[in-house]
């Protein structure tokens, strides 16, 4: 059992939560959750759950999009902390205006037309407060730095004004005049020196202040905090919307807050950390979904964790207009595409019987078998080479492959020019490419093409017809097959993680309809002696859909009927 308030595990027969003191609600023996309702309230009939699911799904997508886009482009948009403080408040308010527009459109879709954004703001404005606290951090930092700068300026001005002055003198009128002239010249010179010193001091202070403002403004943690606060407030605005809906006597519209979501995540974490007994697993998952039934990722987690309950979880999701069948079909389609790309990789066709779902085992195997290919410009990050090439790895991360995710594992690195600041860096989740001023990042949940081509500009590596890296053809000819394999392999691991069996080869054959003999036959056709297409390659056509081998003059695949052109 889990606390309905904080999500922490509960001892059996507990009447109150040991962490927060919340009374424990009873649950039915068949794991169907029972919501405790206040009998003193006149509870209206609830609105259809599919309407609720549609509302929250749209709100989730909108709030995440608004917050992430704003914060991802904030530094480039405002350029300075002063500009952000001056304009940022109005721009963030515009984001919330778009959320109110979403609420208005939802009402109109349900034939309610008497409310516009200004009416909705009366219900939602007081719900959004977190973002302002974060924004005030920026305002306070800017004011503090500016005040310190002004204080230093005032100090220098006062010091100049209060400096000691030379008084002229002498015997007789002419002597006095001469003495005064001399003193004036000395005072003027001293004043000039003070002015120069103050100018330099002020310039240094301004540079220091500018640097301090930049340090705050360009600190990613500030933007992460602001993004989270904006999303939190967008969700909180839903409470105001549900109050408006309920006032119309159209049925009770449930409010699911971020607190509900965090409580559900606490249960999820407890399950992931194996704190939940096997006998209580299904009940825990049901309780997690009851706390926050409008999030697709929680249903996917439930399906993966307890496959026996798949039909029930799919049905619950459908009740909230979450189509897990569409999700499953999409993921299987991606997995099939990635399997087809992997089965077309020369290195996989040669070594398929040694390649498994274990990423580290595969890396170690490839590094050992192809050790002769490992050089100063190509690294496979086995345990040996992670240690030997740690400085190279650090340089690449600082330059362009700056991943922070601890689950992101380096796989291989190709440096066409022998410079660790450029090249193609592959992890188990992303492909980073950098040449000159161009940096591209590709996620590996879809297949990508990596080709060695030659044209008027010379030989180069081409990624998805999108990025070109100039290279040495002889060297690249030996190493591009490794890049093709690792990119296809990691993409298949990502795409098929929801459906993988214990045997990678079996899954690839099932997706592609190929046999081991067909893979071996493909391997025999491959040649790496030249970056030009081999003569044998010109005698056959591979189907891009199923991977089958066809005659060179075939227009359609003999296996699946796909258009070969």
ABEGO torsion letter per residue (X at the ends): XBBAAAGBBBBBGBABBAAAGBBBBBBBAAGBBBBBBBAABBBBBBBBAAAAAAAAAAAAAAAAAAAAAAAAAAAAAAGBAAAAAAAAAAAAAAAAAAAAAAAAAAAAAAGBAABBAAAAAAAAAAABAAAAAAAAAAAAAAAAAAAAAAAAAAAAAAAAAABBBBBBBEBEAAAAAAAAAAAAAAAAAAAAAAAAAAAAAAAAAAAAAAAAAAAAAABAAAAAAAAAAAAAAAAAAAAAAAAAAAAAGAEBBBBBBAAAAAAAAAAAAAAAAGABBAAAAAAAAAAAAAABAABAAAAAAAAAABAAAAAAAAAAAAAAGBBAAAAAAAAAAAAAAAAAAAAABAAAAAAAAABBABAAAAAAAAAAAAAAABBAABBBBBAAAAAAAAAAAAAAAAAABBBABAABBBABBBBAAGBAABEBBBBAABBBBBBEABBBBBBAABBBBBBBBBBAAEBBBBBGGABBBBBBAAAAAAAAAAAAAAAAAAAAAAAAAAABBABAAAAAAAAAGBBAAAAAAAAAABBAABABBBAAAAABBBBAAAGBBBBAABABBAAAGBBAX
